[in-house]
Each structure stands twice: as structure tokens, then as C-alpha cells.
Amino acid sequence: MPQKPTTTPSGATESTRITVTLPREDYEQVCRIAQSKRVSASWVVRDAVTEYLQLDIPLLGRVESSTSSNSDQR
């Protein structure tokens, strides 16, 4: 079940907390990247998710248009 979005004390940004389990090697690599960039491991994961979703948007657009064209044929 999705969790209720939370806000920062200033109320400026809405976010939802999730828990992710990574293989040890992936976690260690995330920590190395975070240390080299002087950011938190959470920041690295958020950045990776954001980048993944941006790359995936064209695929979602094709899926949505494909679905709508299939429903038009019914």
C-alpha cells in the first residue's frame, strides 16, 4: 500500500519514504559514489531513480498511445 506523502518542515517539497534492499556489491558502490561526490547514499539513489524515470518516459508514452489505439479498435 502506498504511503501518505510527507512534507518538509517548510512545506516546500512533498516526498514519500520507501525502503530498498540492495545486494551488498550495489550498496558498496552507491556508498563509494556518495563519498566521491560528497553527498549521502540516499541522494545517489534518488538521483539514479530520477534519471531512470526520465529515460523511461518515452517508453511509457509509447505504451499509453498503444493502449489507447487498441481501445479505439473495440
DABEL-V863795 format. One record per run of one state. SS is the DSSP state (h for helix, s for strand, l for the rest). FROM is the first residue (numbers start at 1). TO is the last residue. If there is no record, write none. Layout:
SS_FROM_TO ; SS_FROM_TO
This chain:
l_1_5 ; s_6_7 ; l_8_13 ; s_14_15 ; l_16_23 ; h_24_37 ; l_38_40 ; h_41_72 ; l_73_74
